[in-house]
Structures are given as C-alpha cells and as structure tokens.
C-alpha cells in the first residue's frame, strides 16, 4: 500500500509469502516487497519472481518531471520490465483457470503509478493505493486514518498495515516502509535498506 501528500509517497508492505500459489500455508519472507531502485520506490504483489527480476534485473532510469511520468512509464519503463520478464520466462505463464495476478507499484516524489501482467498503467486518484489480497481492508484503513488530520504518512501506512494483518490471514508483520523522500522517523517498522499486502 502507499499514500501521497502530493510531495512524497510512503509505501509499505508486509512480509507474508507462500511457497506455492495454491498453498494455504503462509510464511514470513525476509525479502522485502518494497525497495529502492535509484530515485524510485518500488513495490510488488503476487509474484516474488516478478518482484525480484524488477529489483535485480532492471535498472530504472531517472524520473522525468511529474507531467511526463506517465509517458515515461508507458514508453520506457514498462518495455524494460517486459523484456526482463520475458528473458526470465515470466510472461505468458497464466492460464484461463489461473491467470497471472501480480502488480508492480512505482513511486517517485509525490507520484504513484502501477501496472499489471497486461502492462496496463494506472495512476491512482486520490493518491492512495492498496494491492494484494488485503487491499479492500487496507483501503478502508487508509481512508479512515487519512481523515484523522495530523498523522504522518508513515504512521498512516504502518497502522493501516497493522489493521489489515488483523483481518486478512495472508498479511503478516514485520512491515517494511520506504519513502520517496528520506526523513528520520521513529518507527518500529523496518526499512528495506537500500516499503504491499500479500497476494
């Protein structure tokens, strides 16, 4: 999940993962679902392989100005990701019975964009987004917390993740938070080091 105040984005993710998409077993994975890539903060849900290829196999270019970000993602970043995923054998793997369900979320400055296995790009408005199996609970938590004026973005995301984990079995702490603008924060959540709910 992520939220923006127009100047920066705070993104957060949980640590739940399963060995097989069909398995009801949920484990804690130390590999973060949210991470930094150059000037971008990136999150993913649905496929650890897709997230790992985006993190380690794609060098994201410097962001263009805000008015040109959508064009950059559509014409430059999505083709880069598509090529990397194709080379890794990760495109076209879905079936009518079990389609691909992953999503990637990109954030820079105060802007967020997301794309799916069909490589359709979406720019959320209002500037709040939740992905994965816990997204409906997460959206509700984000809306309620955002209405409480004075809360820091980090606090909103961390509390929303905590609420989601109480009601969605596939969402687990610890939570990872990242911001597009680095600031000092007294948070119990860990940083990915270099912050989406389980799908």
Order of alpha helices (4+ residues) and beta strands (2+ residues): beta-beta-beta-beta-beta-beta-alpha-alpha-alpha-beta-beta-beta-beta-alpha-alpha-beta
